[in-house]
Amino acid sequence: MLELSSKAARGEVSWATRLRSGLGKTRSRLSGLFTDRSVDPALFEEIETALLASDAGAEATRFLLAALRERASQGATAGQLKTALRAVLLELLAPLEQTLDLSGKKPCIVMLAGVNGSGKTTSIGKLARYFQDQGRSVLLAAGDVGFASAKTYDLEVWAPGVGQWLEVSSSSTFTDFQARRASIRFRAGPGAKPEFVHTLNASGVALPRTIAALLETHLQADGSVIIPRALVPYVGMERLVPPASGA
């Protein structure tokens, strides 16, 4: 909590705030073009610039402009063009909408690709939460692990106070990478050829973040905190109750 509070005191902007700000700029960049103005070539130039700046892509931008020009030729107003743009965008995205069914697929690999600002990180976070709710574990992609690690599992907790998932522990298998550097070997049996051992590196749980996340997640309206069922045998109670006023 001290770490998180100090960041807030320094006025650092959170990732979620930056994301909302970026999306707000994209919305204002487009929606602000259609207010109280005539439909002329300058409007279409500004729409093209706004679409490209919003990472719509050249091909999609050309398609959207062609659709808007067709409606403009039929006497559409600027407000009607805005409605038309929304309808065409939904029409483009509708075929891509489908249920994510991963049943029976092992191992399951999900790859996301896109330009900067298109929402990859947001989508990954939502997918991770979706899989976690199903009782699945999420394995980091190779590009997100250290060069020495062959596989890494991150343990994260949801921190409502900052609206983010925070890492509280990490476990990595290095196969024989560390053993080769330290020359650690074993024999599987008498007379067997020496082999390098495989090592596992795991960090302890970061208690401040874990405790803060537990308190914030299970905080009730009356100020009490419900203890997760798995921790009740260790805590010795089912609920933390704040002291009475004046106590």
Phi and psi in degrees as a GROMACS rama.xvg file:
@    title "Ramachandran Plot"
@    xaxis  label "Phi"
@    yaxis  label "Psi"
@TYPE xy
-61.3053  -39.0786  LEU-2
-64.8173  -45.2128  GLU-3
-68.2953  -41.131  LEU-4
-65.3854  -38.4585  SER-5
-65.4944  -35.1261  SER-6
-65.1039  -41.8318  LYS-7
-65.2921  -38.8817  ALA-8
-64.867  -32.9685  ALA-9
-78.6627  -6.25821  ARG-10
79.3153  19.5698  GLY-11
-68.6645  137.292  GLU-12
-85.4431  132.13  VAL-13
-73.5929  163.201  SER-14
-61.6047  -41.4069  TRP-15
-63.06  -39.2126  ALA-16
-65.5956  -42.1309  THR-17
-63.4859  -37.3764  ARG-18
-64.8863  -47.4906  LEU-19
-61.3584  -37.8555  ARG-20
-64.6387  -43.1312  SER-21
-63.5355  -43.0836  GLY-22
-66.0543  -35.7254  LEU-23
-64.0351  -39.0691  GLY-24
-64.1629  -40.2008  LYS-25
-63.606  -43.9221  THR-26
-62.9303  -46.9387  ARG-27
-67.3543  -32.6733  SER-28
-61.7998  -35.5558  ARG-29
-90.926  -52.932  LEU-30
-64.2047  -30.6278  SER-31
-69.9454  -11.4344  GLY-32
-78.2048  -19.8146  LEU-33
-102.33  9.77636  PHE-34
-93.757  122.12  THR-35
47.1708  61.1965  ASP-36
-151.508  163.774  ARG-37
-87.1965  159.262  SER-38
-89.0098  108.685  VAL-39
-143.124  173.283  ASP-40
-55.5507  -33.2763  PRO-41
-63.1095  -36.5004  ALA-42
-62.8288  -44.0238  LEU-43
-67.5664  -33.2026  PHE-44
-65.0391  -40.5424  GLU-45
-69.7419  -36.7242  GLU-46
-63.852  -42.9079  ILE-47
-61.1613  -44.4843  GLU-48
-62.8384  -42.4786  THR-49
-66.4019  -40.1002  ALA-50
-65.7733  -43.9213  LEU-51
-66.0366  -39.0971  LEU-52
-68.4115  -21.8079  ALA-53
-92.0909  11.5117  SER-54
65.4505  33.4041  ASP-55
-71.5429  -25.8305  ALA-56
93.3385  150.73  GLY-57
-64.4733  -45.5502  ALA-58
-64.9271  -46.6063  GLU-59
-64.6974  -37.4355  ALA-60
-62.9796  -43.6921  THR-61
-61.6687  -42.346  ARG-62
-62.5844  -45.2828  PHE-63
-65.4423  -41.9664  LEU-64
-64.4694  -38.7394  LEU-65
-62.9254  -41.3765  ALA-66
-65.9586  -39.1274  ALA-67
-70.3203  -39.7343  LEU-68
-63.7328  -35.6118  ARG-69
-63.5689  -41.8025  GLU-70
-70.41  -34.7277  ARG-71
-65.0575  -35.8879  ALA-72
-65.9172  -17.1934  SER-73
-95.2594  12.217  GLN-74
87.8782  21.2381  GLY-75
-71.0713  144.444  ALA-76
-84.9074  173.153  THR-77
-61.4696  -41.301  ALA-78
-62.9005  -38.4408  GLY-79
-69.5379  -32.2897  GLN-80
-66.0559  -37.2342  LEU-81
-61.9833  -44.4557  LYS-82
-63.1963  -39.7057  THR-83
-65.3332  -39.5007  ALA-84
-61.5236  -43.6873  LEU-85
-61.2612  -43.2122  ARG-86
-64.3647  -41.2503  ALA-87
-68.666  -38.7497  VAL-88
-62.2251  -43.7222  LEU-89
-63.9761  -36.1062  LEU-90
-65.0048  -37.4783  GLU-91
-69.0527  -37.5818  LEU-92
-83.7566  -24.552  LEU-93
-55.2986  -44.0404  ALA-94
-63.6172  -19.6349  PRO-95
-85.0366  -12.0387  LEU-96
-80.8602  122.529  GLU-97
-157.165  156.69  GLN-98
-71.098  134.87  THR-99
-86.4546  102.723  LEU-100
-112.902  111.871  ASP-101
-112.741  13.2137  LEU-102
-63.7055  133.279  SER-103
78.4891  4.77613  GLY-104
-104.37  106.025  LYS-105
-136.523  128.123  LYS-106
-71.1806  157.064  PRO-107
-107.058  123.254  CYS-108
-121.541  126.535  ILE-109
-114.829  122.544  VAL-110
-115.663  130.257  MET-111
-113.518  134.385  LEU-112
-134.08  144.078  ALA-113
174.966  165.6  GLY-114
-76.5269  168.501  VAL-115
-59.9604  135.26  ASN-116
84.7317  5.08378  GLY-117
-87.0353  -1.92388  SER-118
98.4533  22.7706  GLY-119
-63.4318  -49.1623  LYS-120
-63.1916  -40.5548  THR-121
-61.17  -44.4876  THR-122
-65.5229  -39.175  SER-123
-62.8975  -41.6009  ILE-124
-62.3395  -41.4623  GLY-125
-66.8466  -39.954  LYS-126
-65.3017  -41.5287  LEU-127
-60.3358  -42.4491  ALA-128
-66.3859  -40.5823  ARG-129
-60.6502  -44.8927  TYR-130
-68.9511  -38.6148  PHE-131
-62.9255  -40.2536  GLN-132
-62.8094  -23.4988  ASP-133
-88.7207  2.01809  GLN-134
81.4887  17.1135  GLY-135
-91.4242  157.333  ARG-136
-103.754  147.821  SER-137
-108.914  126.626  VAL-138
-104.909  131.684  LEU-139
-66.8523  145.187  LEU-140
-70.1029  159.708  ALA-141
-58.9654  -32.8725  ALA-142
-71.0234  -11.4176  GLY-143
-104.765  4.40742  ASP-144
-110.342  162.822  VAL-145
-67.7463  159.716  GLY-146
-64.7086  -23.9283  PHE-147
-85.8765  -15.5486  ALA-148
-90.926  138.79  SER-149
-92.2867  -27.1411  ALA-150
-158.356  137.968  LYS-151
-134.675  134.14  THR-152
-113.741  127.592  TYR-153
-104.413  137.301  ASP-154
-106.081  120.66  LEU-155
-123.714  154.863  GLU-156
-124.455  150.074  VAL-157
-85.1516  125.555  TRP-158
-110.023  97.8019  ALA-159
-58.2556  -30.8025  PRO-160
-60.031  -32.2211  GLY-161
-115.49  -3.19071  VAL-162
64.7525  38.08  GLY-163
-140.764  157.678  GLN-164
-85.5209  128.823  TRP-165
-118.226  134.104  LEU-166
-72.7316  131.45  GLU-167
-117.894  -12.6929  VAL-168
-164.601  158.984  SER-169
-146.263  139.054  SER-170
-131.42  126.673  SER-171
-129.804  141.803  SER-172
-103.593  132.579  THR-173
-106.196  9.18658  PHE-174
45.4844  -124.814  THR-175
-102.962  15.7804  ASP-176
-60.0082  -52.1557  PHE-177
-70.2819  -36.2333  GLN-178
-64.3214  -35.2477  ALA-179
-65.4947  -40.7574  ARG-180
-71.6256  -30.634  ARG-181
-98.1879  -2.32165  ALA-182
55.8054  51.0357  SER-183
-100.931  116.228  ILE-184
-129.881  166.231  ARG-185
-146.974  164.256  PHE-186
-113.532  128.552  ARG-187
-67.6306  -20.6791  ALA-188
-170.602  170.914  GLY-189
-55.4681  127.449  PRO-190
78.8357  -1.90061  GLY-191
-73.6824  157.109  ALA-192
-70.9408  135.034  LYS-193
-60.4226  137.849  PRO-194
-127.613  152.943  GLU-195
-76.1679  137.809  PHE-196
-75.1836  162.396  VAL-197
-104.916  140.227  HIS-198
-114.616  153.96  THR-199
-127.36  125.014  LEU-200
-111.152  124.24  ASN-201
-139.136  137.081  ALA-202
-91.8787  154.641  SER-203
-70.52  161.921  GLY-204
-72.4941  134.106  VAL-205
-73.7311  101.543  ALA-206
-61.5106  -45.7789  LEU-207
-56.5518  -46.383  PRO-208
-66.6143  -40.5776  ARG-209
-64.1247  -47.4434  THR-210
-64.6654  -42.8995  ILE-211
-60.8243  -42.3134  ALA-212
-65.8305  -40.5529  ALA-213
-63.1268  -44.8333  LEU-214
-65.1595  -43.938  LEU-215
-70.5923  -38.6585  GLU-216
-70.5376  -36.7935  THR-217
-105.425  14.6714  HIS-218
-69.3882  133.382  LEU-219
-102.744  166.281  GLN-220
-61.6853  -29.4997  ALA-221
-85.2973  5.08173  ASP-222
92.2558  -7.05728  GLY-223
-81.6377  165.457  SER-224
-128.154  123.485  VAL-225
-78.944  129.958  ILE-226
-82.8767  127.552  ILE-227
-54.2379  143.119  PRO-228
-54.6719  -38.3903  ARG-229
-66.3366  -22.7652  ALA-230
-97.5533  -10.7193  LEU-231
-55.4824  -45.2175  VAL-232
-60.344  -27.563  PRO-233
-88.8754  -32.6726  TYR-234
-83.4052  -31.4042  VAL-235
85.3941  11.4531  GLY-236
-156.278  161.554  MET-237
-98.2716  -13.4603  GLU-238
-153.091  138.691  ARG-239
-93.4395  125.085  LEU-240
-111.674  129.467  VAL-241
-65.6787  151.781  PRO-242
-64.8116  150.126  PRO-243
-63.1837  151.607  ALA-244
-59.5553  129.849  SER-245
87.233  -3.70183  GLY-246
